[in-house]
Amino acid sequence: MFEGLFQPLHMLVVFAIALLIFGPKKLPELGKGLGESIRGFKSAMSAKDEIKVEVKDEPKPPVPKEITAQS
């Protein structure tokens, strides 16, 4: 389905269109912002994994006897 999507000619056309739309001065700033957002997303995902590990390692609180007697 996507066999020829990322061919070099296609990438050149996309880059040329981006250059025409944003201009040569704004394009590096957009690339920098995109890179920073990707790095932020990756660090947030790794932090989310660390939080899950910490929660799994905590012992469960004891159940009060009143609740177990009612069951």
Biopython code that builds the backbone (N, CA, C, O; Angstrom):
import numpy as np
from Bio.PDB.StructureBuilder import StructureBuilder

atoms = [
    (1, "MET", "N", (0.817, -1.194, 0.000)),
    (1, "MET", "CA", (0.000, 0.000, 0.000)),
    (1, "MET", "C", (0.864, 1.263, 0.000)),
    (1, "MET", "O", (0.615, 2.190, -0.770)),
    (2, "PHE", "N", (1.897, 1.295, 0.881)),
    (2, "PHE", "CA", (2.762, 2.460, 0.986)),
    (2, "PHE", "C", (4.156, 2.173, 0.426)),
    (2, "PHE", "O", (5.142, 2.705, 0.937)),
    (3, "GLU", "N", (4.253, 1.360, -0.591)),
    (3, "GLU", "CA", (5.549, 0.933, -1.112)),
    (3, "GLU", "C", (6.414, 2.098, -1.576)),
    (3, "GLU", "O", (7.591, 2.163, -1.221)),
    (4, "GLY", "N", (5.867, 3.008, -2.349)),
    (4, "GLY", "CA", (6.665, 4.074, -2.921)),
    (4, "GLY", "C", (6.498, 5.402, -2.226)),
    (4, "GLY", "O", (6.720, 6.447, -2.838)),
    (5, "LEU", "N", (6.108, 5.392, -0.950)),
    (5, "LEU", "CA", (5.788, 6.624, -0.250)),
    (5, "LEU", "C", (7.023, 7.478, 0.037)),
    (5, "LEU", "O", (6.966, 8.698, -0.114)),
    (6, "PHE", "N", (8.128, 6.872, 0.443)),
    (6, "PHE", "CA", (9.302, 7.630, 0.849)),
    (6, "PHE", "C", (10.443, 7.510, -0.150)),
    (6, "PHE", "O", (11.589, 7.298, 0.245)),
    (7, "GLN", "N", (10.154, 7.638, -1.398)),
    (7, "GLN", "CA", (11.195, 7.633, -2.410)),
    (7, "GLN", "C", (11.908, 8.977, -2.382)),
    (7, "GLN", "O", (11.316, 9.978, -1.981)),
    (8, "PRO", "N", (13.179, 9.015, -2.805)),
    (8, "PRO", "CA", (13.946, 10.272, -2.743)),
    (8, "PRO", "C", (13.292, 11.431, -3.500)),
    (8, "PRO", "O", (13.342, 12.570, -3.038)),
    (9, "LEU", "N", (12.693, 11.160, -4.636)),
    (9, "LEU", "CA", (12.050, 12.231, -5.396)),
    (9, "LEU", "C", (10.853, 12.798, -4.631)),
    (9, "LEU", "O", (10.626, 14.008, -4.638)),
    (10, "HIS", "N", (10.102, 11.941, -3.984)),
    (10, "HIS", "CA", (8.956, 12.403, -3.196)),
    (10, "HIS", "C", (9.413, 13.275, -2.031)),
    (10, "HIS", "O", (8.801, 14.301, -1.734)),
    (11, "MET", "N", (10.489, 12.857, -1.379)),
    (11, "MET", "CA", (11.006, 13.641, -0.255)),
    (11, "MET", "C", (11.508, 15.007, -0.729)),
    (11, "MET", "O", (11.328, 16.004, -0.029)),
    (12, "LEU", "N", (12.124, 15.064, -1.891)),
    (12, "LEU", "CA", (12.571, 16.342, -2.447)),
    (12, "LEU", "C", (11.404, 17.274, -2.732)),
    (12, "LEU", "O", (11.486, 18.475, -2.477)),
    (13, "VAL", "N", (10.323, 16.724, -3.259)),
    (13, "VAL", "CA", (9.140, 17.532, -3.555)),
    (13, "VAL", "C", (8.537, 18.071, -2.263)),
    (13, "VAL", "O", (8.167, 19.243, -2.196)),
    (14, "VAL", "N", (8.435, 17.235, -1.246)),
    (14, "VAL", "CA", (7.891, 17.677, 0.039)),
    (14, "VAL", "C", (8.768, 18.769, 0.645)),
    (14, "VAL", "O", (8.254, 19.758, 1.167)),
    (15, "PHE", "N", (10.095, 18.594, 0.579)),
    (15, "PHE", "CA", (11.005, 19.603, 1.110)),
    (15, "PHE", "C", (10.887, 20.919, 0.340)),
    (15, "PHE", "O", (10.922, 21.995, 0.938)),
    (16, "ALA", "N", (10.747, 20.835, -0.975)),
    (16, "ALA", "CA", (10.622, 22.046, -1.790)),
    (16, "ALA", "C", (9.327, 22.791, -1.460)),
    (16, "ALA", "O", (9.325, 24.019, -1.379)),
    (17, "ILE", "N", (8.249, 22.073, -1.273)),
    (17, "ILE", "CA", (6.974, 22.700, -0.919)),
    (17, "ILE", "C", (7.079, 23.354, 0.463)),
    (17, "ILE", "O", (6.594, 24.469, 0.656)),
    (18, "ALA", "N", (7.707, 22.670, 1.422)),
    (18, "ALA", "CA", (7.882, 23.244, 2.759)),
    (18, "ALA", "C", (8.745, 24.495, 2.697)),
    (18, "ALA", "O", (8.487, 25.468, 3.406)),
    (19, "LEU", "N", (9.767, 24.471, 1.852)),
    (19, "LEU", "CA", (10.639, 25.634, 1.705)),
    (19, "LEU", "C", (9.875, 26.816, 1.113)),
    (19, "LEU", "O", (10.086, 27.958, 1.523)),
    (20, "LEU", "N", (8.996, 26.551, 0.160)),
    (20, "LEU", "CA", (8.194, 27.624, -0.438)),
    (20, "LEU", "C", (7.179, 28.198, 0.553)),
    (20, "LEU", "O", (6.938, 29.405, 0.579)),
    (21, "ILE", "N", (6.595, 27.330, 1.357)),
    (21, "ILE", "CA", (5.549, 27.780, 2.288)),
    (21, "ILE", "C", (6.152, 28.548, 3.461)),
    (21, "ILE", "O", (5.683, 29.637, 3.791)),
    (22, "PHE", "N", (7.186, 27.993, 4.093)),
    (22, "PHE", "CA", (7.711, 28.579, 5.325)),
    (22, "PHE", "C", (8.893, 29.512, 5.098)),
    (22, "PHE", "O", (9.139, 30.393, 5.923)),
    (23, "GLY", "N", (9.616, 29.348, 4.024)),
    (23, "GLY", "CA", (10.772, 30.195, 3.756)),
    (23, "GLY", "C", (12.041, 29.647, 4.377)),
    (23, "GLY", "O", (11.988, 28.828, 5.294)),
    (24, "PRO", "N", (13.193, 30.103, 3.873)),
    (24, "PRO", "CA", (14.461, 29.549, 4.349)),
    (24, "PRO", "C", (14.824, 29.964, 5.777)),
    (24, "PRO", "O", (15.619, 29.277, 6.418)),
    (25, "LYS", "N", (14.280, 31.040, 6.286)),
    (25, "LYS", "CA", (14.615, 31.476, 7.646)),
    (25, "LYS", "C", (13.796, 30.728, 8.695)),
    (25, "LYS", "O", (14.291, 30.459, 9.789)),
    (26, "LYS", "N", (12.568, 30.396, 8.376)),
    (26, "LYS", "CA", (11.673, 29.778, 9.350)),
    (26, "LYS", "C", (11.839, 28.258, 9.406)),
    (26, "LYS", "O", (11.527, 27.648, 10.428)),
    (27, "LEU", "N", (12.319, 27.640, 8.335)),
    (27, "LEU", "CA", (12.419, 26.189, 8.261)),
    (27, "LEU", "C", (13.332, 25.587, 9.335)),
    (27, "LEU", "O", (12.941, 24.587, 9.937)),
    (28, "PRO", "N", (14.528, 26.133, 9.615)),
    (28, "PRO", "CA", (15.349, 25.565, 10.702)),
    (28, "PRO", "C", (14.685, 25.675, 12.069)),
    (28, "PRO", "O", (14.839, 24.783, 12.904)),
    (29, "GLU", "N", (13.958, 26.745, 12.304)),
    (29, "GLU", "CA", (13.258, 26.893, 13.576)),
    (29, "GLU", "C", (12.174, 25.834, 13.724)),
    (29, "GLU", "O", (11.982, 25.286, 14.809)),
    (30, "LEU", "N", (11.470, 25.548, 12.643)),
    (30, "LEU", "CA", (10.438, 24.515, 12.691)),
    (30, "LEU", "C", (11.052, 23.139, 12.935)),
    (30, "LEU", "O", (10.497, 22.337, 13.686)),
    (31, "GLY", "N", (12.183, 22.863, 12.310)),
    (31, "GLY", "CA", (12.872, 21.591, 12.530)),
    (31, "GLY", "C", (13.341, 21.446, 13.963)),
    (31, "GLY", "O", (13.239, 20.367, 14.547)),
    (32, "LYS", "N", (13.854, 22.524, 14.534)),
    (32, "LYS", "CA", (14.307, 22.503, 15.922)),
    (32, "LYS", "C", (13.126, 22.250, 16.864)),
    (32, "LYS", "O", (13.227, 21.456, 17.800)),
    (33, "GLY", "N", (12.021, 22.926, 16.610)),
    (33, "GLY", "CA", (10.831, 22.733, 17.444)),
    (33, "GLY", "C", (10.287, 21.320, 17.342)),
    (33, "GLY", "O", (9.849, 20.743, 18.337)),
    (34, "LEU", "N", (10.315, 20.764, 16.145)),
    (34, "LEU", "CA", (9.848, 19.390, 15.960)),
    (34, "LEU", "C", (10.751, 18.414, 16.700)),
    (34, "LEU", "O", (10.264, 17.476, 17.331)),
    (35, "GLY", "N", (12.062, 18.624, 16.628)),
    (35, "GLY", "CA", (12.997, 17.750, 17.338)),
    (35, "GLY", "C", (12.816, 17.820, 18.842)),
    (35, "GLY", "O", (12.853, 16.796, 19.523)),
    (36, "GLU", "N", (12.620, 19.026, 19.364)),
    (36, "GLU", "CA", (12.408, 19.178, 20.802)),
    (36, "GLU", "C", (11.110, 18.514, 21.251)),
    (36, "GLU", "O", (11.059, 17.920, 22.328)),
    (37, "SER", "N", (10.074, 18.609, 20.445)),
    (37, "SER", "CA", (8.805, 17.984, 20.823)),
    (37, "SER", "C", (8.912, 16.465, 20.798)),
    (37, "SER", "O", (8.314, 15.791, 21.636)),
    (38, "ILE", "N", (9.662, 15.922, 19.851)),
    (38, "ILE", "CA", (9.852, 14.462, 19.808)),
    (38, "ILE", "C", (10.653, 13.995, 21.016)),
    (38, "ILE", "O", (10.323, 12.974, 21.619)),
    (39, "ARG", "N", (11.709, 14.735, 21.377)),
    (39, "ARG", "CA", (12.495, 14.383, 22.563)),
    (39, "ARG", "C", (11.641, 14.464, 23.831)),
    (39, "ARG", "O", (11.743, 13.604, 24.706)),
    (40, "GLY", "N", (10.809, 15.488, 23.927)),
    (40, "GLY", "CA", (9.928, 15.621, 25.086)),
    (40, "GLY", "C", (8.934, 14.484, 25.176)),
    (40, "GLY", "O", (8.651, 13.986, 26.266)),
    (41, "PHE", "N", (8.402, 14.070, 24.037)),
    (41, "PHE", "CA", (7.449, 12.959, 24.011)),
    (41, "PHE", "C", (8.129, 11.665, 24.459)),
    (41, "PHE", "O", (7.558, 10.897, 25.234)),
    (42, "LYS", "N", (9.350, 11.424, 23.971)),
    (42, "LYS", "CA", (10.071, 10.207, 24.350)),
    (42, "LYS", "C", (10.378, 10.199, 25.844)),
    (42, "LYS", "O", (10.238, 9.165, 26.496)),
    (43, "SER", "N", (10.794, 11.336, 26.390)),
    (43, "SER", "CA", (11.103, 11.378, 27.818)),
    (43, "SER", "C", (9.837, 11.208, 28.655)),
    (43, "SER", "O", (9.881, 10.597, 29.722)),
    (44, "ALA", "N", (8.725, 11.735, 28.188)),
    (44, "ALA", "CA", (7.459, 11.555, 28.917)),
    (44, "ALA", "C", (7.026, 10.094, 28.887)),
    (44, "ALA", "O", (6.507, 9.581, 29.878)),
    (45, "MET", "N", (7.233, 9.429, 27.773)),
    (45, "MET", "CA", (6.870, 8.013, 27.689)),
    (45, "MET", "C", (7.754, 7.165, 28.591)),
    (45, "MET", "O", (7.263, 6.227, 29.219)),
    (46, "SER", "N", (9.045, 7.470, 28.672)),
    (46, "SER", "CA", (9.932, 6.703, 29.555)),
    (46, "SER", "C", (9.592, 6.992, 31.014)),
    (46, "SER", "O", (9.684, 6.093, 31.850)),
    (47, "ALA", "N", (9.206, 8.210, 31.336)),
    (47, "ALA", "CA", (8.801, 8.539, 32.700)),
    (47, "ALA", "C", (7.517, 7.804, 33.062)),
    (47, "ALA", "O", (7.340, 7.389, 34.207)),
    (48, "LYS", "N", (6.634, 7.646, 32.107)),
    (48, "LYS", "CA", (5.379, 6.918, 32.343)),
    (48, "LYS", "C", (5.683, 5.463, 32.660)),
    (48, "LYS", "O", (5.050, 4.888, 33.545)),
    (49, "ASP", "N", (6.639, 4.851, 31.958)),
    (49, "ASP", "CA", (7.021, 3.472, 32.229)),
    (49, "ASP", "C", (7.624, 3.333, 33.623)),
    (49, "ASP", "O", (7.371, 2.343, 34.309)),
    (50, "GLU", "N", (8.425, 4.324, 34.050)),
    (50, "GLU", "CA", (9.017, 4.280, 35.376)),
    (50, "GLU", "C", (7.952, 4.384, 36.453)),
    (50, "GLU", "O", (8.067, 3.735, 37.493)),
    (51, "ILE", "N", (6.931, 5.176, 36.232)),
    (51, "ILE", "CA", (5.850, 5.317, 37.210)),
    (51, "ILE", "C", (5.108, 4.000, 37.355)),
    (51, "ILE", "O", (4.762, 3.613, 38.472)),
    (52, "LYS", "N", (4.855, 3.304, 36.259)),
    (52, "LYS", "CA", (4.182, 2.011, 36.330)),
    (52, "LYS", "C", (4.992, 1.017, 37.135)),
    (52, "LYS", "O", (4.424, 0.260, 37.923)),
    (53, "VAL", "N", (6.299, 0.998, 36.959)),
    (53, "VAL", "CA", (7.155, 0.079, 37.691)),
    (53, "VAL", "C", (7.107, 0.397, 39.175)),
    (53, "VAL", "O", (7.036, -0.519, 39.994)),
    (54, "GLU", "N", (7.145, 1.663, 39.540)),
    (54, "GLU", "CA", (7.110, 2.049, 40.943)),
    (54, "GLU", "C", (5.791, 1.654, 41.588)),
    (54, "GLU", "O", (5.783, 1.219, 42.739)),
    (55, "VAL", "N", (4.690, 1.792, 40.888)),
    (55, "VAL", "CA", (3.386, 1.451, 41.442)),
    (55, "VAL", "C", (3.267, -0.052, 41.632)),
    (55, "VAL", "O", (2.686, -0.504, 42.619)),
    (56, "LYS", "N", (3.803, -0.827, 40.711)),
    (56, "LYS", "CA", (3.719, -2.284, 40.815)),
    (56, "LYS", "C", (4.544, -2.804, 41.987)),
    (56, "LYS", "O", (4.188, -3.829, 42.571)),
    (57, "ASP", "N", (5.625, -2.136, 42.347)),
    (57, "ASP", "CA", (6.507, -2.613, 43.405)),
    (57, "ASP", "C", (5.968, -2.333, 44.806)),
    (57, "ASP", "O", (6.427, -2.949, 45.767)),
    (58, "GLU", "N", (5.014, -1.426, 44.945)),
    (58, "GLU", "CA", (4.491, -1.091, 46.259)),
    (58, "GLU", "C", (3.595, -2.218, 46.780)),
    (58, "GLU", "O", (2.814, -2.785, 46.016)),
    (59, "PRO", "N", (3.699, -2.550, 48.075)),
    (59, "PRO", "CA", (2.810, -3.590, 48.627)),
    (59, "PRO", "C", (1.383, -3.069, 48.751)),
    (59, "PRO", "O", (1.152, -1.873, 48.930)),
    (60, "LYS", "N", (0.451, -3.976, 48.652)),
    (60, "LYS", "CA", (-0.951, -3.594, 48.784)),
    (60, "LYS", "C", (-1.262, -3.307, 50.247)),
    (60, "LYS", "O", (-0.745, -3.987, 51.133)),
    (61, "PRO", "N", (-2.110, -2.297, 50.513)),
    (61, "PRO", "CA", (-2.453, -1.994, 51.906)),
    (61, "PRO", "C", (-3.330, -3.109, 52.482)),
    (61, "PRO", "O", (-4.094, -3.735, 51.747)),
    (62, "PRO", "N", (-3.225, -3.357, 53.779)),
    (62, "PRO", "CA", (-4.040, -4.421, 54.382)),
    (62, "PRO", "C", (-5.522, -4.046, 54.364)),
    (62, "PRO", "O", (-5.883, -2.878, 54.503)),
    (63, "VAL", "N", (-6.359, -5.043, 54.194)),
    (63, "VAL", "CA", (-7.802, -4.842, 54.159)),
    (63, "VAL", "C", (-8.315, -4.853, 55.591)),
    (63, "VAL", "O", (-8.011, -5.791, 56.328)),
    (64, "PRO", "N", (-9.085, -3.846, 56.021)),
    (64, "PRO", "CA", (-9.608, -3.840, 57.387)),
    (64, "PRO", "C", (-10.502, -5.062, 57.643)),
    (64, "PRO", "O", (-11.179, -5.549, 56.738)),
    (65, "LYS", "N", (-10.491, -5.536, 58.866)),
    (65, "LYS", "CA", (-11.266, -6.732, 59.216)),
    (65, "LYS", "C", (-12.765, -6.498, 59.094)),
    (65, "LYS", "O", (-13.519, -7.441, 58.856)),
    (66, "GLU", "N", (-13.209, -5.245, 59.254)),
    (66, "GLU", "CA", (-14.635, -4.946, 59.150)),
    (66, "GLU", "C", (-15.157, -5.261, 57.762)),
    (66, "GLU", "O", (-16.260, -5.788, 57.616)),
    (67, "ILE", "N", (-14.381, -4.944, 56.750)),
    (67, "ILE", "CA", (-14.808, -5.188, 55.375)),
    (67, "ILE", "C", (-14.811, -6.691, 55.080)),
    (67, "ILE", "O", (-15.719, -7.176, 54.404)),
    (68, "THR", "N", (-13.826, -7.431, 55.566)),
    (68, "THR", "CA", (-13.776, -8.857, 55.286)),
    (68, "THR", "C", (-14.877, -9.601, 56.041)),
    (68, "THR", "O", (-15.349, -10.629, 55.557)),
    (69, "ALA", "N", (-15.298, -9.121, 57.199)),
    (69, "ALA", "CA", (-16.348, -9.776, 57.964)),
    (69, "ALA", "C", (-17.702, -9.606, 57.279)),
    (69, "ALA", "O", (-18.554, -10.484, 57.412)),
    (70, "GLN", "N", (-17.934, -8.521, 56.555)),
    (70, "GLN", "CA", (-19.205, -8.275, 55.884)),
    (70, "GLN", "C", (-19.356, -9.131, 54.641)),
    (70, "GLN", "O", (-20.483, -9.421, 54.240)),
    (71, "SER", "N", (-18.267, -9.545, 54.019)),
    (71, "SER", "CA", (-18.326, -10.278, 52.751)),
    (71, "SER", "C", (-18.861, -11.657, 52.902)),
    (71, "SER", "O", (-18.967, -12.389, 51.918)),
]
sb = StructureBuilder()
sb.init_structure("model")
sb.init_model(0)
sb.init_chain("A")
sb.init_seg("    ")
for serial, (resi, resn, name, xyz) in enumerate(atoms, 1):
    if name == "N":
        sb.init_residue(resn, " ", resi, " ")
    sb.init_atom(name, np.array(xyz, "f"), 0.0, 1.0, " ", f" {name:<3s}", serial, name[0])
structure = sb.get_structure()
